[in-house]
């Protein structure tokens, strides 16, 4: 993006945020502390996500009432409140205590205090292992610092980021909402993959997997032959092809199983992880 366009987009974002800084649906924010777009924080300045992108992020994560959403750097609470309105329990982690108090007031005003909770905490010292959905609008370097922690979440956890990526961890999906200014209007989705790298034993042979995030490569040694394979993970769902055969299944701890298709033939397959 050209430099002058980037600053124009920032000006547009600031103007929109100043004109509607509260969570949509509020006629005005509660009295007291009023956030200022661009105000400094511990690691980032505050620029609120556009509400339509917030909704798109929650759509991409397929948020349901059974989920537990955690928003990292929750600002004025709009993402947490929007998730709570969908019936899910949601938690915002925010370092600025004034923003935490404002978020609690906003949640009360929107009638979702029972489902929207906020804590004053440092992201890097927080436990969000119970989340099924993570949302964030941070910066690339912070995303990278958080990435190991995110990759250790339960397979299938959905991670959605406004605008900023995870470097070489390619997103599973992305959506841009065009309005003539694309800054801060792109959402990226990652689905935390199961950890499958290593050797697996099948009744017919041995599977050796190399894993780069959700992408798989390796070999299948069967009937005295070694054939290369390529595949992908989507949470605990695994799929790969080897020697013309298509394997699909699920990973559960030290085992994985599913269906095998070779031409018109279909059969079941199971693999057990070999101990190191």
N, C-alpha and C positions, 0 to 999 in steps of 0.2 A: 504494500500500500504506500502511495506517495505520502511524504511527510505532511504537506498542507492538507491533504484529505483526511489524514489521521486526526489532526487538530480540529478540523471542521466537524468530524464525527464526534469528537469529545465534546465540542461545544453544543452539538445537538443533544447528546446524551445528558449533559449537565442541564440544559434548558428544559428538557422533558422531565428530568428528575425533580428540578426545582418547582415545576408547575404541578407535579403530582407525586410528591415525595412519599406520601402515605400509601399504605396498601390500598389498591383499588377497592372501592366500596366504602372507604372512609371519606366523609365530607371534609374532615380536617384531622390533623394529628392531635393526640392528647396534649394538654398544656405542659410546659416544662421544657426539657432539653429538646432542641431541634437540630437534627444532623445537617451538615453542610457537605454537599457533593465535593469530593476531592479532599476531605479532611483526612489528616494522616492517621494511620493505625499502627499496630505493632509491625506488620510486615507489608501491608498494602494501604493505599488510600481507598476511601469508600466511594464507589460508584455503584448505585443499585442496578440490578438486572432489570431490563424491561419486563413488565408483567406478562406480556404475551410470550416472551421467551421462557419465563419461569414455568408457565403452563405447559409449553412445549417440552421442556426438560422433564417435567413430571410425566407427561405423556410418553416420552421416549423410554423412561424407566418403568413404564406400565405400573405405576403406583396404585395399590389397592388398600383397602382398610386392614389387610393382614400384614402390611409392611411396617417397618420402623425406619423412618427417614431421618438422617442426620445431615444438617447443613453446616459446612465448615466455613466459618467467617460469616455469620448469619446476619450481620448488619441490622437493618430495621425490622427483620423478622419476616419479610414478605414470602420467602420460599417456604419456611416452616409453617406459616399461617395458611398458605395456599395448599400445602400438603394436608394439614389438619382439616381443612374444609372438605377434603376428599375422604375423610373418615379414618385416616391413618394417625398413629402416634408419631410425633415429630419432635426433634430436638435441635436447637440451634446452639452452636458453640461460637462464642464471640468474646474477644479480649477486652473490648471497651465496655466498662460497667454501665455507662450512660446509655449505650445502644441496647444493652441487655434489658435495662429498665424500660426503655422506650418500646422494645419488642413485646415485653410482657403487657404493657398498656395497650399496644395495638392488638394483641391476641385477645385481650379482654373485650376490647371494643368490637371485635369481630365475632365474639361469642365462642371462641375455640380454646379458651384457657385450659380446659380439661384434656386437650390433646396436644397442645403446643407448649413446649417447655424450653427454657433458655438458661444457659449457664455461662458464667464468666470464666473462661479457661484458655490456656495456650493449646493450639492445635497439636503441637508436637509432644505435648505431655498428656493428651487426652486419649481415652479408650473409646473407640467407636467400633469395637469388634462385634457388637450386637446388631449393627445396622444391616438392613437388607438393601437400602438405597443410600448412597452418598451424593450430595449435591455440593457444588462449590463454584465460586467466581474469584479465583485467586490470581497468581502469576505463574508463568512457566517454571521458574526456579523453585517455587514453593510446591508446585505439583510434583516436580521431580523429587524433592526432599520427602514428600509424603508417599511417593509411589511404592517403596518397599512395604510400608504399612498397609497400603491399599491392596497390594498383591497378596498379602497374608490374610485378607478377609475370607470369609466362607465362599467357596466357589459358587458363582451365580449371583453374587452381590453386584448390583448395578451402580456404576459411578458415572455421574453426569457433570460436565464442566461447561461453564459459559466461556466461550472464546479461546481458552488456552488448553493446549494439548499436553501429552505426557511424553514428549520427545519421540523415541523410537518405539514406544508402545502404541501401535496403531489403533485408532478407535474402531469399534465394531459398527458404529453408525454415526452419522453427523447430519445436522439439518441447519440450514440458514434461512432466516426470515428476512426477506428483502424489503427494504423501504427507502432505497436510494443511498443508504449509509449502512454498510454491513458490519461496522465495528460493534462489538459486544452484542451481536445478534446471531451468533452461531453456537449451537450446542453440540457437544461431543459425548458419545456414550461408549463406555467400556463395560464388559461383563467379566468379572474376575474369573480367570480360568483355574481349573483344578491343576494340581502339580503332578505331572505324569512322567517327567524325564527319568530315564533309566531303563532297566531290563525287565521285561514281563514274559512270563511263561504261558504259552498256549499248549493245549494237548498235542497240537501238530508241530510245534516248533517254538521259536523265540522271537520276541518283538523288542527291538532296541529303539527307544524314542529320544530324540533331542527336541527341546522345547525352547522357543523364544516367545515369551508371553503366551498368546493364544495359538501361535503357529507351530506346527509339528513337522518334523522330518525324521528320517531314520531308515531302518531296514527291517524286513520280515524274513527270518531264516526258517525255511520250511521245505521238507523233502529234499534236503541237501542243497537247496538253492537259496541265495540271498538276493532279495529284490528290494529296490528302494521304495520308500513310501512318502507320501505327503498328506498332511491333514490339518485339522483345526479343532480347537476347543471352544465351546460356548458354555461357560460355567462348567458344570460336570458332564455336559454332553460332548462326546468325542466322535469324530468322523475322520476316516482316512482311506486312501486307496493304495493298494499294493498288488502288483502283478495282475492288474485288471479286475481285482475284487474290491468291492466297496464295503467297508466296515462302518457301522454306526452303533452307538451304544452310550452307556453312562459309566462314569467312574464313581466308585464308592470305596474310599479308603484304599486298601491294597488290592482291590479287585475291580475289574471292569468287564462288562458283558453287553451283548446286544445282538444285532442281526447282521448277517453276512450275505451279500448279493454277488453272485458271479454268473454273468449272463442271465439266463432265466431261472437259475437255481437260487434258492433261499435256504439259509440254515442259521443256527445260533452259534455264537462264539463267546468264549470266556477267557480271560487272561488274569493271571495272578502276579503281583509284583515280586520280583526276586529280591531277597535281602542283599544289601551291599556286601 
